[in-house]
């Protein structure tokens, strides 16, 4: 199984920097090794979701970031990542989300 960093390296770097800037280094340190579980993309909403934790994990909080688009990072009650929502992604990232969502 691929890691988030293998599939979306620039996204990982952007999210790690944004998390470190707001003092959330404990979550930033998980980004590179997060296992990619699945990707969805909704054209009508212009939003994608990257699942990085097994289904059924209890939601703990959502951290909103702008890197340079809006990112909502869902974190489980246990502090582990559940997924990443990307709102209005641009350029190559949008293309990659669409490609992986259809795979």
C-alpha positions in Angstrom: 0.0 0.0 0.0 1.3 3.5 -0.9 1.9 6.2 1.6 0.3 9.7 1.3 3.8 11.1 0.7 4.4 8.8 -2.3 1.2 9.7 -4.0 0.8 13.4 -3.0 4.3 14.6 -2.0 3.7 18.4 -2.5 0.5 18.2 -0.6 2.2 16.5 2.3 4.9 19.2 2.5 2.4 22.0 2.4 0.2 20.4 5.1 3.2 19.6 7.3 4.4 23.2 7.1 1.0 24.6 7.9 0.5 22.3 10.9 4.0 23.1 12.3 3.2 26.8 11.9 0.1 26.4 14.2 1.9 24.3 16.7 0.5 20.9 15.7 3.8 19.2 15.2 2.4 15.9 16.7 0.1 15.6 13.7 2.5 17.0 11.1 4.9 14.1 12.0 2.3 11.6 10.9 1.8 13.0 7.4 4.7 11.4 5.6 4.0 7.8 6.8 0.2 7.9 6.5 -1.1 5.0 4.5 -3.4 5.9 1.6 -6.7 4.1 2.0 -8.7 5.8 -0.8 -9.6 8.9 -2.7 -12.9 10.5 -3.7 -13.5 13.5 -5.9 -16.8 15.4 -6.3 -16.8 17.5 -9.5 -20.0 19.4 -8.6 -18.5 20.5 -5.2 -15.0 20.8 -6.6 -13.7 18.9 -3.6 -11.7 15.8 -2.9 -11.2 13.6 0.1 -8.2 11.5 0.8 -8.7 8.7 3.3 -5.6 7.8 5.3 -7.1 5.8 8.3 -9.2 2.7 8.4 -12.9 3.2 8.2 -14.8 3.4 11.5 -12.3 5.5 13.4 -14.0 7.9 15.7 -13.7 11.6 14.6 -12.0 13.8 17.2 -11.5 17.2 15.5 -11.2 19.0 12.1 -8.2 21.3 11.6 -8.7 23.9 8.9 -5.7 25.0 6.9 -5.0 27.1 3.8 -2.1 25.7 1.7 -2.9 27.7 -0.8 -6.4 26.2 -1.1 -8.6 25.2 1.8 -7.7 21.9 3.5 -9.7 20.3 6.3 -7.7 17.7 8.1 -9.8 15.2 10.1 -8.1 13.8 13.1 -9.4 10.9 15.1 -10.2 10.9 18.8 -7.0 8.9 19.3 -4.9 11.7 17.6 -4.4 9.7 14.4 -5.4 11.0 11.0 -8.6 10.0 9.4 -8.5 12.0 6.2 -7.9 15.2 4.3 -10.6 17.2 2.5 -9.3 19.5 -0.3 -11.7 22.3 -1.4 -11.1 23.8 -4.8 -7.7 22.3 -5.4 -5.8 23.6 -8.5 -3.6 22.3 -11.2 -1.7 19.1 -10.9 -3.2 18.3 -7.5 -6.8 18.4 -8.9 -5.7 16.1 -11.7 -4.1 13.6 -9.3 -7.1 13.6 -7.1 -9.4 12.8 -10.0 -7.0 10.2 -11.3 -6.8 8.3 -8.0 -10.5 8.7 -7.3 -11.3 6.9 -10.6 -8.7 4.1 -10.0 
